[in-house]
Structure formats: structure tokens, C-alpha cells
Amino acid sequence: MGARSVVRRREWYRLTLRNPQVREEFLSAFGDALGVMARLEEVQKELETATDDMERMGSLLDELNDLQKKADKANVYSLRRVGAALRVCAALMRIAAARLTR
């Protein structure tokens, strides 16, 4: 990877991911799913350590079940959701490329 490529990547990062408007737009589109997925991961990690506490494990399994239902309702796992995320990323890349060529 050349120096020019590194500069462009840094510029793309600055123009897109660090841009509050872009971040806000991305989170408005995917924030609900990201929150559910983050909590799913947290609960799964907590389950790994709660092996001795059956009451805690039961409440974590109930929460995991609820989160799975929310994830299904939000279409977190659907290909349409993945496709939408890819379209957003492609749009961000076009915006960044247009600004880099100015």
C-alpha cells in the first residue's frame, strides 16, 4: 500500500466515519439493530461466566430469547438488511471519493 493510498484512506475516514452527519444518518438507519446485536454479544459473554448461578443463567437466557425476537423483528439477519448496509457504505464511499477528487 502506497503513501497516497494511506492518505486517501485517512481522508475517507475523516470525511465519512468521523463526520457527525454521516454517523447520525448511519445510526438512524441501523442504530436499533446495532444496539440489539451489541447486547446479544454481551449477554452471550455473561452466560459463559454464569455457569454456577442457575438463577442468573435463567434470567440471561430469558433476555437472550427476548433479544433474539427483537433481532428477528428488526430483520437483523436478513439479506435485505445486509444489502441496505452495503448501499449505505457504497454511498459513503462515493461521497468521500467525490470530495477527494476536488
LINGIDA-V533147 format. One record per pair of residues at least 6 apart in sequence whose ideal C-beta (glycine too) atoms are under 7 Angstrom apart, sorted by sequence separation. I is the first residue (numbers start at 1). J is the second residue. If there is no record, write none. Layout:
i->(I,I)
j->(J,J)
//
This chain:
i->(16,17,50,71,75,50,47,50,47,46,43,43,43,43,40,39,36,40,36,37,36,36,37,36,33,32,33,33,30,29,26,22,16,16,16,15,12,15,11,8)
j->(22,23,56,77,81,57,57,60,60,60,60,63,64,67,67,67,67,71,70,71,71,74,76,76,74,74,76,81,85,88,88,92,92,95,96,96,96,99,100,100)
//
